[in-house]
Amino acid sequence: MEVSLKLIAVAVVVLLVNVPFGFWRAGTRKFSLRWFAAVHVPVPLVILVRLLAGVEWRWTRLPLLAAAYFAGQLLGSKFRTGNRS
């Protein structure tokens, strides 16, 4: 997988975008409408960031961007719950 500085920057932005949504998600009932929104609202934002950065879609980039997405969600939830271990 080719990893460019632009792709790494997009991954960092994806992580940071998801932190507040993970924080929000941690305060909702699992599988509720708000939980669903907290998980899915950032998806168009992630796509927009990728498009604005000029990073083309490739299947080989999915693991990195998905990891950044879930890491941001997890980090945000850890901030909410205070469980940083």
A tleap script that builds the chain and sets N, CA, C and O, in Angstrom:
source leaprc.protein.ff14SB
mol = sequence {
  NMET GLU VAL SER LEU LYS LEU ILE ALA VAL
  ALA VAL VAL VAL LEU LEU VAL ASN VAL PRO
  PHE GLY PHE TRP ARG ALA GLY THR ARG LYS
  PHE SER LEU ARG TRP PHE ALA ALA VAL HIE
  VAL PRO VAL PRO LEU VAL ILE LEU VAL ARG
  LEU LEU ALA GLY VAL GLU TRP ARG TRP THR
  ARG LEU PRO LEU LEU ALA ALA ALA TYR PHE
  ALA GLY GLN LEU LEU GLY SER LYS PHE ARG
  THR GLY ASN ARG CSER
}
set mol.1.N position { 0.855 -1.187 0.000 }
set mol.1.CA position { 0.000 0.000 0.000 }
set mol.1.C position { 0.887 1.232 0.000 }
set mol.1.O position { 1.792 1.359 0.825 }
set mol.2.N position { 0.626 2.115 -0.909 }
set mol.2.CA position { 1.381 3.358 -0.970 }
set mol.2.C position { 0.824 4.309 0.092 }
set mol.2.O position { -0.384 4.538 0.164 }
set mol.3.N position { 1.704 4.845 0.898 }
set mol.3.CA position { 1.276 5.769 1.947 }
set mol.3.C position { 1.952 7.108 1.679 }
set mol.3.O position { 3.177 7.223 1.731 }
set mol.4.N position { 1.142 8.106 1.394 }
set mol.4.CA position { 1.683 9.429 1.129 }
set mol.4.C position { 1.411 10.328 2.325 }
set mol.4.O position { 0.608 9.992 3.195 }
set mol.5.N position { 2.074 11.456 2.361 }
set mol.5.CA position { 1.846 12.436 3.417 }
set mol.5.C position { 0.404 12.922 3.399 }
set mol.5.O position { -0.193 13.165 4.447 }
set mol.6.N position { -0.146 13.062 2.204 }
set mol.6.CA position { -1.532 13.512 2.062 }
set mol.6.C position { -2.496 12.493 2.678 }
set mol.6.O position { -3.455 12.871 3.352 }
set mol.7.N position { -2.244 11.218 2.449 }
set mol.7.CA position { -3.085 10.162 3.000 }
set mol.7.C position { -2.971 10.117 4.530 }
set mol.7.O position { -3.973 9.927 5.220 }
set mol.8.N position { -1.791 10.286 5.044 }
set mol.8.CA position { -1.600 10.310 6.501 }
set mol.8.C position { -2.321 11.515 7.095 }
set mol.8.O position { -2.946 11.404 8.150 }
set mol.9.N position { -2.240 12.660 6.430 }
set mol.9.CA position { -2.940 13.856 6.908 }
set mol.9.C position { -4.448 13.630 6.917 }
set mol.9.O position { -5.127 14.036 7.860 }
set mol.10.N position { -4.976 12.994 5.887 }
set mol.10.CA position { -6.405 12.689 5.833 }
set mol.10.C position { -6.772 11.746 6.977 }
set mol.10.O position { -7.807 11.931 7.618 }
set mol.11.N position { -5.949 10.747 7.238 }
set mol.11.CA position { -6.219 9.802 8.328 }
set mol.11.C position { -6.243 10.523 9.679 }
set mol.11.O position { -7.082 10.222 10.528 }
set mol.12.N position { -5.332 11.463 9.878 }
set mol.12.CA position { -5.310 12.225 11.137 }
set mol.12.C position { -6.575 13.076 11.258 }
set mol.12.O position { -7.172 13.150 12.332 }
set mol.13.N position { -6.981 13.713 10.171 }
set mol.13.CA position { -8.209 14.518 10.195 }
set mol.13.C position { -9.421 13.630 10.455 }
set mol.13.O position { -10.315 14.014 11.210 }
set mol.14.N position { -9.464 12.455 9.844 }
set mol.14.CA position { -10.557 11.505 10.070 }
set mol.14.C position { -10.621 11.136 11.549 }
set mol.14.O position { -11.702 11.112 12.137 }
set mol.15.N position { -9.473 10.852 12.147 }
set mol.15.CA position { -9.434 10.530 13.569 }
set mol.15.C position { -9.982 11.696 14.392 }
set mol.15.O position { -10.821 11.496 15.270 }
set mol.16.N position { -9.515 12.897 14.113 }
set mol.16.CA position { -9.927 14.068 14.889 }
set mol.16.C position { -11.405 14.403 14.702 }
set mol.16.O position { -12.069 14.831 15.647 }
set mol.17.N position { -11.921 14.212 13.495 }
set mol.17.CA position { -13.343 14.466 13.229 }
set mol.17.C position { -14.205 13.512 14.051 }
set mol.17.O position { -15.285 13.890 14.504 }
set mol.18.N position { -13.744 12.295 14.245 }
set mol.18.CA position { -14.541 11.287 14.934 }
set mol.18.C position { -14.487 11.364 16.450 }
set mol.18.O position { -15.332 10.759 17.110 }
set mol.19.N position { -13.540 12.074 17.029 }
set mol.19.CA position { -13.455 12.172 18.484 }
set mol.19.C position { -14.742 12.748 19.092 }
set mol.19.O position { -15.287 12.139 20.013 }
set mol.20.N position { -15.252 13.894 18.619 }
set mol.20.CA position { -16.491 14.398 19.232 }
set mol.20.C position { -17.690 13.485 19.000 }
set mol.20.O position { -18.588 13.423 19.840 }
set mol.21.N position { -17.719 12.778 17.875 }
set mol.21.CA position { -18.823 11.861 17.615 }
set mol.21.C position { -18.740 10.627 18.517 }
set mol.21.O position { -19.766 10.093 18.937 }
set mol.22.N position { -17.525 10.178 18.811 }
set mol.22.CA position { -17.352 9.078 19.762 }
set mol.22.C position { -17.743 9.503 21.164 }
set mol.22.O position { -18.321 8.722 21.920 }
set mol.23.N position { -17.424 10.750 21.511 }
set mol.23.CA position { -17.827 11.309 22.811 }
set mol.23.C position { -19.351 11.322 22.911 }
set mol.23.O position { -19.919 10.920 23.926 }
set mol.24.N position { -20.002 11.783 21.854 }
set mol.24.CA position { -21.468 11.835 21.808 }
set mol.24.C position { -22.053 10.422 21.885 }
set mol.24.O position { -22.990 10.172 22.643 }
set mol.25.N position { -21.496 9.504 21.096 }
set mol.25.CA position { -21.990 8.130 21.043 }
set mol.25.C position { -21.942 7.455 22.403 }
set mol.25.O position { -22.844 6.696 22.757 }
set mol.26.N position { -20.885 7.732 23.171 }
set mol.26.CA position { -20.727 7.096 24.479 }
set mol.26.C position { -21.815 7.518 25.460 }
set mol.26.O position { -22.053 6.826 26.450 }
set mol.27.N position { -22.477 8.641 25.199 }
set mol.27.CA position { -23.526 9.108 26.089 }
set mol.27.C position { -24.928 8.743 25.638 }
set mol.27.O position { -25.912 9.235 26.190 }
set mol.28.N position { -25.019 7.871 24.626 }
set mol.28.CA position { -26.333 7.495 24.107 }
set mol.28.C position { -26.599 6.016 24.382 }
set mol.28.O position { -25.681 5.246 24.664 }
set mol.29.N position { -27.861 5.641 24.292 }
set mol.29.CA position { -28.245 4.232 24.436 }
set mol.29.C position { -27.839 3.506 23.156 }
set mol.29.O position { -28.098 3.979 22.049 }
set mol.30.N position { -27.202 2.354 23.326 }
set mol.30.CA position { -26.700 1.598 22.181 }
set mol.30.C position { -27.836 1.253 21.216 }
set mol.30.O position { -28.908 0.811 21.629 }
set mol.31.N position { -27.582 1.460 19.939 }
set mol.31.CA position { -28.487 1.188 18.820 }
set mol.31.C position { -29.717 2.095 18.788 }
set mol.31.O position { -30.683 1.801 18.084 }
set mol.32.N position { -29.688 3.193 19.544 }
set mol.32.CA position { -30.763 4.181 19.456 }
set mol.32.C position { -30.531 5.047 18.219 }
set mol.32.O position { -29.501 4.936 17.554 }
set mol.33.N position { -31.502 5.908 17.921 }
set mol.33.CA position { -31.363 6.799 16.771 }
set mol.33.C position { -30.156 7.728 16.945 }
set mol.33.O position { -29.423 7.971 15.986 }
set mol.34.N position { -29.946 8.241 18.146 }
set mol.34.CA position { -28.790 9.122 18.390 }
set mol.34.C position { -27.475 8.366 18.267 }
set mol.34.O position { -26.497 8.898 17.742 }
set mol.35.N position { -27.447 7.135 18.746 }
set mol.35.CA position { -26.252 6.310 18.615 }
set mol.35.C position { -25.947 6.096 17.129 }
set mol.35.O position { -24.806 6.244 16.691 }
set mol.36.N position { -26.975 5.749 16.370 }
set mol.36.CA position { -26.833 5.533 14.931 }
set mol.36.C position { -26.308 6.793 14.247 }
set mol.36.O position { -25.435 6.718 13.382 }
set mol.37.N position { -26.843 7.953 14.640 }
set mol.37.CA position { -26.392 9.222 14.055 }
set mol.37.C position { -24.937 9.496 14.417 }
set mol.37.O position { -24.159 9.922 13.564 }
set mol.38.N position { -24.562 9.256 15.673 }
set mol.38.CA position { -23.185 9.516 16.108 }
set mol.38.C position { -22.183 8.655 15.354 }
set mol.38.O position { -21.039 9.058 15.146 }
set mol.39.N position { -22.614 7.478 14.948 }
set mol.39.CA position { -21.731 6.579 14.206 }
set mol.39.C position { -21.694 6.937 12.716 }
set mol.39.O position { -20.647 6.825 12.079 }
set mol.40.N position { -22.838 7.369 12.156 }
set mol.40.CA position { -22.921 7.528 10.703 }
set mol.40.C position { -22.825 8.956 10.172 }
set mol.40.O position { -22.482 9.146 9.005 }
set mol.41.N position { -23.113 9.949 10.980 }
set mol.41.CA position { -23.011 11.341 10.501 }
set mol.41.C position { -21.587 11.687 10.054 }
set mol.41.O position { -21.433 12.422 9.079 }
set mol.42.N position { -20.541 11.189 10.723 }
set mol.42.CA position { -19.197 11.556 10.263 }
set mol.42.C position { -18.803 10.962 8.910 }
set mol.42.O position { -17.840 11.431 8.303 }
set mol.43.N position { -19.505 9.964 8.428 }
set mol.43.CA position { -19.115 9.318 7.167 }
set mol.43.C position { -19.062 10.317 6.005 }
set mol.43.O position { -18.054 10.357 5.300 }
set mol.44.N position { -20.109 11.128 5.777 }
set mol.44.CA position { -19.995 12.107 4.685 }
set mol.44.C position { -18.873 13.133 4.928 }
set mol.44.O position { -18.256 13.621 3.981 }
set mol.45.N position { -18.622 13.449 6.190 }
set mol.45.CA position { -17.521 14.375 6.494 }
set mol.45.C position { -16.179 13.761 6.112 }
set mol.45.O position { -15.307 14.443 5.574 }
set mol.46.N position { -16.024 12.488 6.390 }
set mol.46.CA position { -14.791 11.779 6.032 }
set mol.46.C position { -14.626 11.748 4.513 }
set mol.46.O position { -13.531 11.972 3.997 }
set mol.47.N position { -15.706 11.473 3.810 }
set mol.47.CA position { -15.646 11.459 2.344 }
set mol.47.C position { -15.286 12.844 1.821 }
set mol.47.O position { -14.470 12.973 0.907 }
set mol.48.N position { -15.889 13.877 2.396 }
set mol.48.CA position { -15.597 15.248 1.981 }
set mol.48.C position { -14.128 15.596 2.215 }
set mol.48.O position { -13.487 16.196 1.352 }
set mol.49.N position { -13.600 15.227 3.363 }
set mol.49.CA position { -12.186 15.490 3.661 }
set mol.49.C position { -11.304 14.797 2.629 }
set mol.49.O position { -10.358 15.391 2.111 }
set mol.50.N position { -11.617 13.547 2.338 }
set mol.50.CA position { -10.824 12.797 1.361 }
set mol.50.C position { -10.875 13.444 -0.014 }
set mol.50.O position { -9.851 13.565 -0.686 }
set mol.51.N position { -12.068 13.863 -0.435 }
set mol.51.CA position { -12.210 14.504 -1.747 }
set mol.51.C position { -11.499 15.853 -1.803 }
set mol.51.O position { -10.819 16.163 -2.782 }
set mol.52.N position { -11.659 16.656 -0.746 }
set mol.52.CA position { -11.005 17.970 -0.724 }
set mol.52.C position { -9.482 17.857 -0.719 }
set mol.52.O position { -8.781 18.720 -1.248 }
set mol.53.N position { -8.983 16.784 -0.114 }
set mol.53.CA position { -7.530 16.577 -0.078 }
set mol.53.C position { -7.005 15.986 -1.377 }
set mol.53.O position { -5.796 15.944 -1.605 }
set mol.54.N position { -7.920 15.528 -2.228 }
set mol.54.CA position { -7.494 14.948 -3.497 }
set mol.54.C position { -6.963 13.532 -3.370 }
set mol.54.O position { -6.178 13.082 -4.204 }
set mol.55.N position { -7.389 12.825 -2.323 }
set mol.55.CA position { -6.973 11.438 -2.138 }
set mol.55.C position { -8.013 10.549 -2.820 }
set mol.55.O position { -9.170 10.495 -2.401 }
set mol.56.N position { -7.592 9.862 -3.865 }
set mol.56.CA position { -8.507 9.004 -4.622 }
set mol.56.C position { -8.897 7.783 -3.813 }
set mol.56.O position { -8.170 7.342 -2.923 }
set mol.57.N position { -10.075 7.240 -4.148 }
set mol.57.CA position { -10.544 6.034 -3.469 }
set mol.57.C position { -9.799 4.816 -4.011 }
set mol.57.O position { -9.717 4.607 -5.222 }
set mol.58.N position { -9.264 4.025 -3.100 }
set mol.58.CA position { -8.655 2.740 -3.437 }
set mol.58.C position { -8.933 1.790 -2.278 }
set mol.58.O position { -8.904 2.195 -1.115 }
set mol.59.N position { -9.199 0.544 -2.592 }
set mol.59.CA position { -9.475 -0.446 -1.554 }
set mol.59.C position { -8.299 -0.605 -0.607 }
set mol.59.O position { -8.494 -0.918 0.568 }
set mol.60.N position { -7.093 -0.398 -1.090 }
set mol.60.CA position { -5.908 -0.577 -0.243 }
set mol.60.C position { -5.811 0.503 0.835 }
set mol.60.O position { -5.096 0.332 1.822 }
set mol.61.N position { -6.524 1.606 0.652 }
set mol.61.CA position { -6.501 2.692 1.638 }
set mol.61.C position { -7.572 2.519 2.707 }
set mol.61.O position { -7.537 3.189 3.739 }
set mol.62.N position { -8.506 1.637 2.467 }
set mol.62.CA position { -9.607 1.431 3.404 }
set mol.62.C position { -9.143 1.039 4.810 }
set mol.62.O position { -9.663 1.597 5.776 }
set mol.63.N position { -8.196 0.111 4.979 }
set mol.63.CA position { -7.801 -0.255 6.345 }
set mol.63.C position { -7.270 0.927 7.160 }
set mol.63.O position { -7.591 1.057 8.341 }
set mol.64.N position { -6.472 1.777 6.546 }
set mol.64.CA position { -5.932 2.927 7.262 }
set mol.64.C position { -7.031 3.914 7.645 }
set mol.64.O position { -7.079 4.375 8.786 }
set mol.65.N position { -7.903 4.236 6.712 }
set mol.65.CA position { -8.964 5.198 6.993 }
set mol.65.C position { -9.997 4.627 7.961 }
set mol.65.O position { -10.517 5.357 8.805 }
set mol.66.N position { -10.300 3.343 7.854 }
set mol.66.CA position { -11.226 2.709 8.797 }
set mol.66.C position { -10.621 2.674 10.194 }
set mol.66.O position { -11.322 2.911 11.179 }
set mol.67.N position { -9.334 2.382 10.289 }
set mol.67.CA position { -8.668 2.375 11.597 }
set mol.67.C position { -8.694 3.768 12.217 }
set mol.67.O position { -8.922 3.905 13.419 }
set mol.68.N position { -8.465 4.793 11.418 }
set mol.68.CA position { -8.511 6.166 11.931 }
set mol.68.C position { -9.929 6.516 12.379 }
set mol.68.O position { -10.110 7.183 13.397 }
set mol.69.N position { -10.925 6.075 11.629 }
set mol.69.CA position { -12.325 6.329 11.959 }
set mol.69.C position { -12.675 5.712 13.309 }
set mol.69.O position { -13.206 6.389 14.189 }
set mol.70.N position { -12.377 4.431 13.466 }
set mol.70.CA position { -12.729 3.734 14.701 }
set mol.70.C position { -11.871 4.185 15.879 }
set mol.70.O position { -12.342 4.198 17.017 }
set mol.71.N position { -10.622 4.555 15.620 }
set mol.71.CA position { -9.773 5.070 16.696 }
set mol.71.C position { -10.329 6.389 17.227 }
set mol.71.O position { -10.321 6.620 18.437 }
set mol.72.N position { -10.810 7.251 16.342 }
set mol.72.CA position { -11.423 8.504 16.774 }
set mol.72.C position { -12.680 8.267 17.584 }
set mol.72.O position { -12.904 8.929 18.597 }
set mol.73.N position { -13.510 7.319 17.140 }
set mol.73.CA position { -14.722 6.973 17.890 }
set mol.73.C position { -14.348 6.432 19.274 }
set mol.73.O position { -14.948 6.822 20.276 }
set mol.74.N position { -13.374 5.550 19.327 }
set mol.74.CA position { -12.948 4.955 20.594 }
set mol.74.C position { -12.337 5.999 21.523 }
set mol.74.O position { -12.632 6.027 22.718 }
set mol.75.N position { -11.493 6.847 20.974 }
set mol.75.CA position { -10.866 7.893 21.784 }
set mol.75.C position { -11.912 8.840 22.366 }
set mol.75.O position { -11.837 9.201 23.540 }
set mol.76.N position { -12.875 9.237 21.561 }
set mol.76.CA position { -13.947 10.097 22.045 }
set mol.76.C position { -14.751 9.448 23.146 }
set mol.76.O position { -15.109 10.104 24.125 }
set mol.77.N position { -15.043 8.151 22.998 }
set mol.77.CA position { -15.805 7.461 24.042 }
set mol.77.C position { -14.994 7.331 25.318 }
set mol.77.O position { -15.553 7.381 26.414 }
set mol.78.N position { -13.684 7.164 25.193 }
set mol.78.CA position { -12.820 7.080 26.383 }
set mol.78.C position { -12.808 8.415 27.121 }
set mol.78.O position { -12.796 8.440 28.352 }
set mol.79.N position { -12.811 9.521 26.386 }
set mol.79.CA position { -12.883 10.836 27.032 }
set mol.79.C position { -14.184 10.981 27.798 }
set mol.79.O position { -14.208 11.565 28.882 }
set mol.80.N position { -15.267 10.452 27.242 }
set mol.80.CA position { -16.590 10.566 27.889 }
set mol.80.C position { -16.659 9.732 29.153 }
set mol.80.O position { -17.147 10.195 30.184 }
set mol.81.N position { -16.177 8.518 29.075 }
set mol.81.CA position { -16.309 7.592 30.207 }
set mol.81.C position { -15.192 7.734 31.223 }
set mol.81.O position { -15.301 7.238 32.344 }
set mol.82.N position { -14.122 8.408 30.838 }
set mol.82.CA position { -12.999 8.563 31.757 }
set mol.82.C position { -12.124 7.334 31.836 }
set mol.82.O position { -11.178 7.301 32.622 }
set mol.83.N position { -12.419 6.318 31.036 }
set mol.83.CA position { -11.656 5.079 31.026 }
set mol.83.C position { -10.556 5.208 29.984 }
set mol.83.O position { -10.792 4.967 28.800 }
set mol.84.N position { -9.369 5.582 30.407 }
set mol.84.CA position { -8.283 5.836 29.456 }
set mol.84.C position { -7.259 4.702 29.440 }
set mol.84.O position { -6.145 4.884 28.950 }
set mol.85.N position { -7.617 3.561 29.960 }
set mol.85.CA position { -6.668 2.443 29.973 }
set mol.85.C position { -6.745 1.629 28.711 }
set mol.85.O position { -6.012 0.652 28.562 }
savepdb mol mol.pdb
quit
